[in-house]
Amino acid sequence: MRTGLARRALAVGLVSLVAVAGCGVRPSGVITGDAPPSGDVAPDTKITLYLVKDGRLSAVTRPGRGGRPLFKADILALLAAGPTVMERADGFSTDVPPEAGPFSDSTDPAGHLVVTVSVPAGELSPVAVDQIVCTVAAMSPASPAQVTVAGDGDRVGPRSCPG
């Protein structure tokens, strides 16, 4: 019985030795690849919108969109679409009318952010302008961001988020 066990152990050892010897990695020269990826990284971040609750601005955080980058115009469209059902149940609303979109953004020569709305900027309520300014400022690396809201020849700002 001992010789059978010894033979099995020897067979297993030889098979293992052959398997390890046959799996060697051959040396090669340096393999170069393409340039590394570049551009903005779209991490799973949170989206901050400024909605209205009890007549005051309140920051509301929503989950990002699974690594898909969102632009300022996309986030402002969420602002104009208003609160979610749960946010509405918690007493949130928006003063930004749906017809204010579509939105676009740029930077003026002074370095201020300019958000262009699809309605006359002067017809937006002061709260709606503050919602836009604070929502855009929350996305801006510069702090405090100066934002001008423009639309149909009207301009409001530049302003900083009052909150």
MDTraj code that builds the backbone (N, CA, C; nanometers):
import mdtraj as md
import numpy as np

residues = "MET ARG THR GLY LEU ALA ARG ARG ALA LEU ALA VAL GLY LEU VAL SER LEU VAL ALA VAL ALA GLY CYS GLY VAL ARG PRO SER GLY VAL ILE THR GLY ASP ALA PRO PRO SER GLY ASP VAL ALA PRO ASP THR LYS ILE THR LEU TYR LEU VAL LYS ASP GLY ARG LEU SER ALA VAL THR ARG PRO GLY ARG GLY GLY ARG PRO LEU PHE LYS ALA ASP ILE LEU ALA LEU LEU ALA ALA GLY PRO THR VAL MET GLU ARG ALA ASP GLY PHE SER THR ASP VAL PRO PRO GLU ALA GLY PRO PHE SER ASP SER THR ASP PRO ALA GLY HIS LEU VAL VAL THR VAL SER VAL PRO ALA GLY GLU LEU SER PRO VAL ALA VAL ASP GLN ILE VAL CYS THR VAL ALA ALA MET SER PRO ALA SER PRO ALA GLN VAL THR VAL ALA GLY ASP GLY ASP ARG VAL GLY PRO ARG SER CYS PRO GLY".split()
xyz = np.array([
    [0.0805, -0.1177, 0.0000],
    [0.0000, 0.0000, 0.0000],
    [0.0856, 0.1252, 0.0000],
    [0.1997, 0.1163, 0.0704],
    [0.2877, 0.2319, 0.0752],
    [0.3476, 0.2613, -0.0614],
    [0.3771, 0.1595, -0.1365],
    [0.4358, 0.1835, -0.2690],
    [0.3343, 0.2472, -0.3620],
    [0.2074, 0.2147, -0.3485],
    [0.1025, 0.2772, -0.4302],
    [0.0898, 0.4262, -0.3982],
    [0.0972, 0.4574, -0.2700],
    [0.0892, 0.5972, -0.2279],
    [0.2115, 0.6743, -0.2744],
    [0.3266, 0.6122, -0.2660],
    [0.4498, 0.6769, -0.3115],
    [0.4460, 0.6980, -0.4620],
    [0.3943, 0.6013, -0.5352],
    [0.3857, 0.6158, -0.6819],
    [0.2884, 0.7280, -0.7195],
    [0.1769, 0.7344, -0.6483],
    [0.0807, 0.8436, -0.6775],
    [0.1426, 0.9797, -0.6477],
    [0.2097, 0.9911, -0.5372],
    [0.2750, 1.1171, -0.5016],
    [0.3805, 1.1531, -0.6043],
    [0.4583, 1.0541, -0.6503],
    [0.5598, 1.0773, -0.7523],
    [0.4947, 1.1197, -0.8841],
    [0.3834, 1.0553, -0.9210],
    [0.3133, 1.0895, -1.0451],
    [0.2588, 1.2312, -1.0388],
    [0.1980, 1.2665, -0.9264],
    [0.1449, 1.4025, -0.9093],
    [0.2579, 1.5033, -0.9162],
    [0.3701, 1.4738, -0.8535],
    [0.4857, 1.5631, -0.8561],
    [0.5398, 1.5802, -0.9971],
    [0.5497, 1.4720, -1.0729],
    [0.6009, 1.4797, -1.2108],
    [0.5052, 1.5585, -1.3008],
    [0.3757, 1.5343, -1.2870],
    [0.2770, 1.6079, -1.3669],
    [0.2855, 1.7571, -1.3343],
    [0.2974, 1.7887, -1.2067],
    [0.3093, 1.9295, -1.1666],
    [0.4361, 1.9917, -1.2220],
    [0.5464, 1.9183, -1.2182],
    [0.6731, 1.9681, -1.2700],
    [0.6643, 1.9933, -1.4198],
    [0.6040, 1.9036, -1.4929],
    [0.5884, 1.9201, -1.6378],
    [0.4983, 2.0402, -1.6675],
    [0.3902, 2.0542, -1.5919],
    [0.2982, 2.1654, -1.6143],
    [0.3660, 2.2997, -1.5880],
    [0.4426, 2.3063, -1.4809],
    [0.5112, 2.4314, -1.4477],
    [0.6200, 2.4612, -1.5497],
    [0.6930, 2.3613, -1.5920],
    [0.8013, 2.3825, -1.6883],
    [0.7474, 2.4230, -1.8237],
    [0.6296, 2.3755, -1.8602],
    [0.5723, 2.4072, -1.9913],
    [0.5025, 2.5415, -1.9951],
    [0.4860, 2.6092, -1.8834],
    [0.4123, 2.7350, -1.8782],
    [0.5042, 2.8553, -1.8648],
    [0.6247, 2.8420, -1.9033],
    [0.7183, 2.9528, -1.8882],
    [0.6832, 3.0700, -1.9795],
    [0.7188, 3.1887, -1.9386],
    [0.6986, 3.3086, -2.0187],
    [0.8296, 3.3390, -2.0868],
    [0.8242, 3.3508, -2.2147],
    [0.9455, 3.3783, -2.2902],
    [0.9792, 3.5266, -2.2822],
    [1.1042, 3.5578, -2.2750],
    [1.1412, 3.6998, -2.2701],
    [1.1097, 3.7681, -2.4028],
    [1.0777, 3.8963, -2.3933],
    [1.0510, 3.9740, -2.5144],
    [1.1068, 4.1137, -2.4946],
    [1.1086, 4.1869, -2.6030],
    [1.1524, 4.3254, -2.5960],
    [1.0424, 4.4111, -2.5349],
    [1.0703, 4.5389, -2.5251],
    [0.9721, 4.6320, -2.4717],
    [0.8584, 4.6454, -2.5719],
    [0.7374, 4.6346, -2.5229],
    [0.6201, 4.6488, -2.6082],
    [0.5590, 4.7841, -2.5773],
    [0.5511, 4.8690, -2.6767],
    [0.4940, 5.0018, -2.6558],
    [0.3482, 5.0001, -2.6983],
    [0.2710, 5.0851, -2.6381],
    [0.1285, 5.0956, -2.6708],
    [0.0960, 5.2369, -2.7137],
    [-0.0312, 5.2619, -2.7298],
    [-0.0769, 5.3961, -2.7645],
    [-0.0652, 5.4881, -2.6435],
    [-0.0943, 5.6136, -2.6667],
    [-0.0927, 5.7116, -2.5584],
    [-0.2003, 5.6747, -2.4562],
    [-0.1800, 5.7101, -2.3303],
    [-0.2822, 5.6804, -2.2303],
    [-0.4080, 5.7630, -2.2570],
    [-0.5208, 5.7203, -2.2051],
    [-0.6440, 5.7971, -2.2239],
    [-0.6289, 5.9363, -2.1660],
    [-0.6965, 6.0299, -2.2274],
    [-0.6921, 6.1668, -2.1763],
    [-0.8323, 6.2240, -2.1775],
    [-0.8480, 6.3408, -2.1205],
    [-0.9778, 6.4072, -2.1159],
    [-1.0360, 6.4013, -1.9761],
    [-1.1578, 6.4511, -1.9664],
    [-1.2246, 6.4541, -1.8370],
    [-1.2595, 6.3132, -1.7928],
    [-1.2425, 6.2906, -1.6662],
    [-1.2812, 6.1640, -1.6075],
    [-1.4226, 6.1815, -1.5553],
    [-1.5052, 6.0827, -1.5785],
    [-1.6437, 6.0909, -1.5343],
    [-1.6652, 5.9960, -1.4167],
    [-1.6217, 6.0370, -1.2991],
    [-1.6399, 5.9494, -1.1845],
    [-1.7874, 5.9434, -1.1448],
    [-1.8190, 5.8465, -1.0615],
    [-1.9544, 5.8417, -1.0080],
    [-1.9660, 5.9516, -0.9039],
    [-2.0012, 6.0675, -0.9496],
    [-2.0124, 6.1807, -0.8601],
    [-2.1586, 6.2080, -0.8309],
    [-2.1794, 6.2981, -0.7456],
    [-2.3147, 6.3413, -0.7126],
    [-2.3436, 6.4709, -0.7871],
    [-2.4691, 6.4926, -0.8167],
    [-2.5145, 6.6149, -0.8818],
    [-2.5770, 6.7022, -0.7744],
    [-2.5363, 6.8279, -0.7687],
    [-2.5950, 6.9203, -0.6723],
    [-2.6811, 7.0206, -0.7465],
    [-2.8082, 7.0235, -0.7119],
    [-2.9034, 7.1216, -0.7656],
    [-2.9482, 7.2099, -0.6508],
    [-2.9794, 7.3333, -0.6824],
    [-3.0349, 7.4229, -0.5815],
    [-3.1829, 7.4386, -0.6096],
    [-3.2637, 7.3782, -0.5227],
    [-3.4082, 7.3872, -0.5326],
    [-3.4584, 7.4823, -0.4253],
    [-3.5873, 7.5053, -0.4242],
    [-3.6486, 7.5990, -0.3303],
    [-3.7321, 7.5211, -0.2297],
    [-3.7115, 7.5535, -0.1018],
    [-3.7929, 7.4948, 0.0045],
    [-3.8225, 7.6046, 0.1051],
    [-3.9486, 7.6236, 0.1321],
    [-3.9926, 7.7282, 0.2247],
    [-3.9407, 7.8655, 0.1815],
    [-3.9374, 7.8892, 0.0505],
    [-3.8965, 8.0195, -0.0025],
    [-3.7465, 8.0440, -0.0031],
    [-3.6672, 7.9460, 0.0370],
    [-3.5219, 7.9628, 0.0425],
    [-3.4538, 7.8580, -0.0436],
    [-3.3323, 7.8905, -0.0897],
    [-3.2545, 7.7946, -0.1677],
    [-3.2030, 7.6833, -0.0783],
    [-3.2078, 7.5622, -0.1311],
    [-3.1544, 7.4462, -0.0593],
    [-3.0804, 7.3583, -0.1584],
    [-2.9605, 7.3173, -0.1203],
    [-2.8836, 7.2250, -0.2039],
    [-2.9434, 7.0861, -0.1910],
    [-2.9672, 7.0241, -0.3060],
    [-3.0197, 6.8879, -0.3117],
    [-2.9197, 6.8056, -0.3905],
    [-2.8836, 6.6913, -0.3360],
    [-2.7859, 6.6057, -0.4022],
    [-2.8571, 6.4863, -0.4636],
    [-2.8238, 6.4603, -0.5888],
    [-2.8774, 6.3437, -0.6599],
    [-2.7595, 6.2584, -0.7052],
    [-2.7841, 6.1290, -0.7257],
    [-2.6752, 6.0437, -0.7752],
    [-2.6402, 6.0796, -0.9187],
    [-2.5123, 6.0567, -0.9539],
    [-2.4686, 6.0805, -1.0915],
    [-2.5295, 5.9775, -1.1842],
    [-2.4900, 5.9807, -1.3070],
    [-2.5480, 5.8922, -1.4075],
    [-2.4527, 5.7817, -1.4487],
    [-2.4063, 5.7054, -1.3535],
    [-2.3271, 5.5870, -1.3830],
    [-2.2027, 5.6116, -1.4657],
    [-2.1281, 5.7147, -1.4350],
    [-2.0031, 5.7401, -1.5051],
    [-2.0187, 5.8184, -1.6332],
    [-2.1409, 5.8435, -1.6780],
    [-2.1605, 5.9227, -1.7980],
    [-2.1456, 6.0697, -1.7617],
    [-2.0574, 6.1428, -1.8330],
    [-2.0378, 6.2829, -1.7955],
    [-2.1628, 6.3662, -1.8215],
    [-2.1879, 6.4577, -1.7318],
    [-2.2975, 6.5526, -1.7491],
    [-2.2380, 6.6914, -1.7658],
    [-2.2931, 6.7662, -1.8559],
    [-2.2485, 6.9018, -1.8801],
    [-2.3385, 6.9975, -1.8034],
    [-2.2943, 7.1212, -1.7900],
    [-2.3736, 7.2207, -1.7171],
    [-2.5145, 7.2292, -1.7733],
    [-2.5263, 7.2280, -1.9065],
    [-2.6585, 7.2378, -1.9693],
    [-2.7479, 7.1207, -1.9289],
    [-2.6899, 7.0010, -1.9151],
    [-2.7680, 6.8838, -1.8729],
    [-2.8198, 6.9015, -1.7306],
    [-2.7352, 6.9519, -1.6438],
    [-2.7733, 6.9684, -1.5034],
    [-2.8749, 7.0808, -1.4892],
    [-2.8589, 7.1871, -1.5678],
    [-2.9569, 7.2952, -1.5645],
    [-3.0919, 7.2473, -1.6186],
    [-3.0902, 7.1552, -1.7142],
    [-3.2157, 7.0983, -1.7640],
    [-3.2861, 7.0216, -1.6517],
    [-3.2080, 6.9532, -1.5654],
    [-3.2676, 6.8856, -1.4498],
    [-3.3300, 6.9871, -1.3545],
    [-3.2645, 7.1014, -1.3413],
    [-3.3163, 7.2079, -1.2551],
    [-3.4500, 7.2590, -1.3087],
    [-3.4586, 7.2818, -1.4398],
    [-3.5820, 7.3315, -1.5007],
    [-3.6918, 7.2251, -1.4997],
    [-3.6525, 7.0979, -1.5008],
    [-3.7523, 6.9900, -1.4964],
    [-3.8180, 6.9810, -1.3584],
    [-3.7522, 7.0376, -1.2594],
    [-3.8112, 7.0422, -1.1268],
    [-3.7722, 6.9258, -1.0396],
    [-3.8264, 6.9252, -0.9191],
    [-3.7911, 6.8218, -0.8230],
    [-3.8478, 6.6855, -0.8624],
    [-3.7830, 6.5821, -0.8115],
    [-3.8345, 6.4467, -0.8287],
    [-3.9587, 6.4308, -0.7411],
    [-4.0275, 6.3211, -0.7561],
    [-4.1468, 6.2951, -0.6752],
    [-4.1125, 6.2981, -0.5258],
    [-3.9998, 6.2362, -0.4903],
    [-3.9607, 6.2343, -0.3484],
    [-3.9229, 6.3739, -0.2994],
    [-3.8522, 6.4507, -0.3841],
    [-3.8149, 6.5872, -0.3452],
    [-3.9399, 6.6734, -0.3286],
    [-4.0355, 6.6561, -0.4195],
    [-4.1614, 6.7319, -0.4107],
    [-4.2346, 6.6954, -0.2811],
    [-4.2334, 6.5675, -0.2465],
    [-4.2970, 6.5229, -0.1216],
    [-4.2279, 6.5838, 0.0009],
    [-4.0987, 6.6144, -0.0133],
    [-4.0236, 6.6782, 0.0960],
    [-4.0381, 6.8301, 0.0956],
    [-4.1198, 6.8841, 0.0041],
    [-4.1474, 7.0277, 0.0032],
    [-4.0609, 7.1102, -0.0895],
    [-3.9855, 7.0468, -0.1796],
    [-3.9001, 7.1215, -0.2726],
    [-3.9775, 7.1601, -0.3984],
    [-3.9374, 7.2732, -0.4571],
    [-3.9934, 7.3194, -0.5844],
    [-3.8826, 7.3901, -0.6612],
    [-3.9164, 7.4420, -0.7783],
    [-3.8203, 7.5200, -0.8555],
    [-3.8901, 7.6427, -0.9106],
    [-3.8172, 7.7526, -0.9196],
    [-3.8673, 7.8743, -0.9837],
    [-3.8210, 7.8828, -1.1284],
    [-3.7312, 7.7943, -1.1690],
    [-3.6798, 7.7957, -1.3058],
    [-3.7854, 7.7310, -1.3953],
    [-3.8424, 7.8072, -1.4890],
    [-3.9478, 7.7507, -1.5735],
    [-3.8906, 7.6540, -1.6771],
    [-3.9687, 7.5531, -1.7161],
    [-3.9210, 7.4572, -1.8162],
    [-3.8812, 7.5238, -1.9480],
    [-3.9500, 7.6325, -1.9834],
    [-3.9187, 7.7003, -2.1103],
    [-3.7863, 7.7773, -2.1057],
    [-3.7210, 7.7818, -1.9898],
    [-3.5892, 7.8463, -1.9813],
    [-3.4845, 7.7648, -2.0565],
    [-3.5085, 7.6358, -2.0753],
    [-3.4159, 7.5510, -2.1508],
    [-3.4524, 7.5515, -2.2974],
    [-3.3624, 7.5086, -2.3816],
    [-3.2321, 7.4543, -2.3496],
    [-3.1343, 7.5627, -2.3043],
    [-3.0344, 7.5184, -2.2313],
    [-2.9335, 7.6064, -2.1749],
    [-2.8015, 7.5874, -2.2491],
    [-2.7182, 7.6889, -2.2432],
    [-2.5801, 7.6749, -2.2893],
    [-2.4932, 7.7553, -2.1940],
    [-2.3630, 7.7274, -2.1960],
    [-2.2741, 7.8019, -2.1076],
    [-2.1461, 7.8356, -2.1810],
    [-2.0836, 7.9433, -2.1375],
    [-1.9569, 7.9892, -2.1942],
    [-1.8857, 8.0706, -2.0867],
    [-1.7706, 8.1233, -2.1237],
    [-1.6951, 8.2086, -2.0324],
    [-1.6726, 8.3422, -2.1009],
    [-1.6988, 8.4524, -2.0306],
    [-1.6768, 8.5843, -2.0910],
    [-1.5302, 8.6247, -2.0757],
    [-1.4890, 8.7348, -2.1406],
    [-1.3477, 8.7755, -2.1344],
    [-1.2955, 8.8008, -1.9925],
    [-1.3837, 8.8354, -1.9002],
    [-1.3413, 8.8589, -1.7615],
    [-1.3280, 8.7284, -1.6839],
    [-1.3611, 8.6156, -1.7462],
    [-1.3499, 8.4869, -1.6800],
    [-1.4743, 8.4439, -1.6061],
    [-1.5814, 8.5202, -1.6179],
    [-1.7070, 8.4834, -1.5533],
    [-1.7803, 8.3805, -1.6387],
    [-1.8496, 8.2911, -1.5718],
    [-1.9336, 8.1950, -1.6427],
    [-2.0594, 8.2659, -1.6907],
    [-2.1017, 8.2348, -1.8117],
    [-2.2244, 8.2913, -1.8669],
    [-2.3168, 8.1748, -1.9021],
    [-2.4342, 8.1757, -1.8422],
    [-2.5358, 8.0759, -1.8733],
    [-2.6403, 8.1447, -1.9596],
    [-2.6632, 8.0886, -2.0763],
    [-2.7632, 8.1449, -2.1665],
    [-2.8904, 8.0621, -2.1554],
    [-2.9994, 8.1318, -2.1290],
    [-3.1302, 8.0677, -2.1173],
    [-3.2116, 8.1012, -2.2417],
    [-3.3215, 8.0316, -2.2610],
    [-3.4033, 8.0483, -2.3807],
    [-3.5199, 8.1443, -2.3614],
    [-3.5191, 8.2176, -2.2523],
    [-3.6204, 8.3198, -2.2240],
    [-3.5453, 8.4481, -2.1885],
    [-3.6113, 8.5624, -2.1904],
    [-3.5424, 8.6835, -2.1456],
    [-3.4955, 8.6689, -2.0006],
    [-3.3674, 8.6872, -1.9775],
    [-3.3110, 8.6691, -1.8435],
    [-3.3772, 8.7617, -1.7425],
    [-3.4157, 8.8811, -1.7849],
    [-3.4792, 8.9768, -1.6943],
    [-3.6174, 8.9345, -1.6489],
    [-3.6782, 8.8393, -1.7180],
    [-3.8109, 8.7912, -1.6787],
    [-3.8050, 8.6776, -1.5769],
    [-3.6862, 8.6238, -1.5517],
    [-3.6722, 8.5202, -1.4502],
    [-3.6835, 8.5826, -1.3117],
    [-3.7448, 8.5120, -1.2191],
    [-3.7536, 8.5637, -1.0832],
    [-3.6140, 8.5673, -1.0217],
    [-3.5932, 8.6529, -0.9225],
    [-3.4630, 8.6545, -0.8545],
    [-3.4258, 8.5177, -0.7968],
    [-3.5238, 8.4424, -0.7492],
    [-3.4967, 8.3095, -0.6951],
    [-3.4505, 8.2158, -0.8065],
    [-3.5138, 8.2236, -0.9245],
    [-3.4734, 8.1396, -1.0379],
    [-3.3300, 8.1707, -1.0787],
    [-3.2952, 8.2981, -1.0828],
    [-3.1575, 8.3371, -1.1175],
    [-3.0613, 8.2810, -1.0132],
    [-3.0963, 8.2938, -0.8851],
    [-3.0104, 8.2391, -0.7791],
    [-2.9975, 8.0870, -0.7910],
    [-3.1053, 8.0184, -0.8260],
    [-3.0980, 7.8738, -0.8452],
    [-2.9976, 7.8384, -0.9547],
    [-3.0040, 7.9104, -1.0663],
    [-2.9122, 7.8854, -1.1781],
    [-2.7692, 7.9166, -1.1357],
    [-2.7501, 8.0326, -1.0733],
    [-2.6161, 8.0751, -1.0313],
    [-2.5562, 7.9738, -0.9328],
    [-2.6317, 7.9335, -0.8326],
    [-2.5788, 7.8419, -0.7314],
    [-2.5547, 7.7024, -0.7878],
    [-2.6431, 7.6557, -0.8749],
    [-2.6249, 7.5230, -0.9350],
    [-2.5004, 7.5210, -1.0211],
    [-2.4789, 7.6246, -1.1014],
    [-2.3590, 7.6319, -1.1857],
    [-2.2346, 7.6512, -1.0986],
    [-2.2447, 7.7333, -0.9961],
    [-2.1303, 7.7560, -0.9072],
    [-2.0887, 7.6269, -0.8375],
    [-2.1849, 7.5396, -0.8068],
    [-2.1528, 7.4128, -0.7414],
    [-2.0715, 7.3221, -0.8332],
    [-2.0801, 7.3440, -0.9650],
    [-2.0048, 7.2638, -1.0620],
    [-1.8707, 7.3256, -1.0966],
    [-1.8479, 7.4468, -1.0520],
    [-1.7299, 7.5217, -1.0921],
    [-1.6135, 7.4983, -0.9969],
    [-1.4936, 7.4740, -1.0521],
    [-1.3776, 7.4585, -0.9647],
    [-1.3350, 7.5904, -0.9002],
    [-1.3683, 7.7023, -0.9643],
    [-1.3338, 7.8333, -0.9085],
    [-1.4340, 7.8666, -0.7987],
    [-1.3840, 7.9170, -0.6890],
    [-1.4749, 7.9485, -0.5811],
    [-1.4395, 8.0835, -0.5239],
    [-1.5271, 8.1769, -0.5086],
    [-1.6664, 8.1695, -0.5500],
    [-1.6782, 8.2032, -0.6994],
    [-1.7578, 8.1269, -0.7696],
    [-1.7757, 8.1485, -0.9130],
    [-1.8645, 8.2702, -0.9359],
    [-1.8310, 8.3457, -1.0366],
    [-1.9134, 8.4581, -1.0798],
    [-1.9911, 8.4121, -1.2025],
    [-2.1234, 8.4203, -1.1973],
    [-2.2080, 8.3695, -1.3044],
    [-2.2997, 8.4809, -1.3528],
    [-2.3094, 8.4936, -1.4845],
    [-2.4040, 8.5847, -1.5473],
    [-2.5084, 8.5008, -1.6176],
    [-2.6349, 8.5359, -1.5992],
    [-2.7438, 8.4688, -1.6700],
    [-2.7867, 8.5612, -1.7826],
    [-2.7848, 8.5111, -1.9056],
    [-2.8178, 8.5905, -2.0235],
    [-2.9255, 8.5203, -2.1032],
    [-3.0086, 8.6020, -2.1678],
    [-3.1107, 8.5444, -2.2541],
    [-3.1921, 8.6521, -2.3208],
    [-3.2077, 8.6405, -2.4501],
    [-3.2897, 8.7317, -2.5306],
    [-3.2505, 8.8779, -2.5107],
    [-3.1195, 8.9014, -2.5080],
    [-3.0690, 9.0383, -2.4963],
    [-3.0574, 9.0900, -2.3536],
    [-3.1143, 9.0216, -2.2582],
    [-3.1045, 9.0620, -2.1175],
    [-2.9885, 8.9913, -2.0508],
    [-2.9288, 9.0570, -1.9513],
    [-2.8210, 8.9966, -1.8724],
    [-2.8449, 9.0283, -1.7251],
    [-2.8257, 8.9281, -1.6416],
    [-2.8351, 8.9467, -1.4967],
    [-2.7040, 8.8967, -1.4385],
    [-2.6320, 8.9858, -1.3711],
    [-2.5049, 8.9460, -1.3109],
    [-2.3890, 9.0216, -1.3704],
    [-2.2686, 8.9836, -1.3359],
    [-2.2298, 8.8588, -1.2704],
    [-2.2629, 8.8586, -1.1224],
    [-2.2983, 8.7378, -1.0769],
    [-2.3365, 8.7194, -0.9371],
    [-2.2696, 8.5954, -0.8807],
    [-2.2522, 8.5974, -0.7520],
    [-2.2059, 8.4791, -0.6782],
    [-2.3263, 8.4158, -0.6113],
    [-2.3143, 8.2914, -0.5759],
    [-2.4221, 8.2236, -0.5057],
    [-2.4417, 8.2894, -0.3689],
    [-2.5635, 8.3327, -0.3389],
    [-2.5859, 8.4003, -0.2107],
    [-2.5821, 8.3052, -0.0911],
    [-2.5882, 8.1756, -0.1176],
    [-2.5957, 8.0802, -0.0058],
    [-2.4636, 8.0427, 0.0358],
])
top = md.Topology()
chain = top.add_chain()
for i, resn in enumerate(residues, 1):
    res = top.add_residue(resn, chain, resSeq=i)
    for name in ("N", "CA", "C"):
        top.add_atom(name, md.element.get_by_symbol(name[0]), res)
traj = md.Trajectory(xyz[None], top)
